[in-house]
Amino acid sequence: MKKDYLSSWQQPAESKVTIIIYDLVGKEIKTIVDEVMSSGMHHIEFFAGLLTSGIYLYKITVGNYIQTRKMILLK
């Protein structure tokens, strides 16, 4: 099963991490990560085979830090 690279981040302390993918109208498509992770550098991969080509948003939450980014998926 092929995996597609999504994002990387570094966190200074152990924290709960959540990464959720949304479509452009805000509908939740998939939760990629929902767990407590140790401090240090992390990267996440996921299988995008069931998603159609298009623009998606993903929200990454690490402790109190929240950021939303755009993702373009081309097949």
C-alpha positions as CSV (number, residue, x, y, z in Angstrom):
1,M,0.0,0.0,0.0
2,K,1.6,3.3,-1.1
3,K,1.7,6.1,1.5
4,D,1.8,9.8,0.8
5,Y,3.8,12.3,2.8
6,L,1.7,15.0,4.6
7,S,3.6,17.0,7.2
8,S,6.4,17.2,9.7
9,W,6.7,19.1,12.9
10,Q,8.9,19.4,16.0
11,Q,7.4,19.6,19.5
12,P,9.3,20.7,22.6
13,A,7.4,18.5,25.1
14,E,5.1,15.4,25.2
15,S,1.7,16.6,24.0
16,K,-1.6,15.3,22.5
17,V,-1.4,15.6,18.7
18,T,-4.4,15.6,16.4
19,I,-4.4,15.9,12.6
20,I,-7.7,16.0,10.8
21,I,-8.4,16.3,7.1
22,Y,-11.4,18.4,5.9
23,D,-12.9,19.1,2.5
24,L,-13.3,22.7,1.4
25,V,-16.8,23.0,2.9
26,G,-15.5,22.0,6.3
27,K,-16.7,18.4,6.4
28,E,-14.3,16.1,8.3
29,I,-12.9,13.5,6.0
30,K,-10.4,11.6,8.1
31,T,-8.6,11.8,11.4
32,I,-5.0,10.9,10.7
33,V,-3.5,11.2,14.2
34,D,-5.2,11.4,17.7
35,E,-2.6,10.4,20.3
36,V,-0.1,11.6,22.8
37,M,3.3,11.9,21.2
38,S,6.8,12.4,22.7
39,S,8.9,15.5,22.3
40,G,11.1,15.7,19.2
41,M,10.8,15.8,15.4
42,H,7.8,13.9,13.9
43,H,6.5,13.4,10.4
44,I,3.2,11.8,9.3
45,E,2.3,9.7,6.3
46,F,-1.1,8.6,5.3
47,F,-2.8,6.6,2.5
48,A,-4.7,9.0,0.2
49,G,-5.9,6.3,-2.2
50,L,-9.5,6.7,-1.3
51,L,-9.6,10.5,-1.7
52,T,-10.3,12.2,-5.0
53,S,-8.0,14.8,-6.5
54,G,-8.7,18.2,-5.2
55,I,-7.9,20.7,-2.5
56,Y,-8.2,19.7,1.2
57,L,-7.5,21.4,4.5
58,Y,-5.8,19.7,7.4
59,K,-5.7,21.0,11.0
60,I,-2.8,20.0,13.2
61,T,-3.2,20.5,16.9
62,V,-0.2,20.0,19.2
63,G,-1.0,20.9,22.8
64,N,-2.3,24.5,22.6
65,Y,-0.8,25.1,19.2
66,I,-3.3,24.9,16.3
67,Q,-2.6,25.5,12.6
68,T,-4.6,24.8,9.4
69,R,-2.9,24.2,6.1
70,K,-3.9,23.6,2.6
71,M,-3.2,20.3,0.8
72,I,-3.5,19.8,-2.9
73,L,-3.9,16.1,-3.9
74,L,-3.2,15.2,-7.6
75,K,-3.6,11.7,-8.9
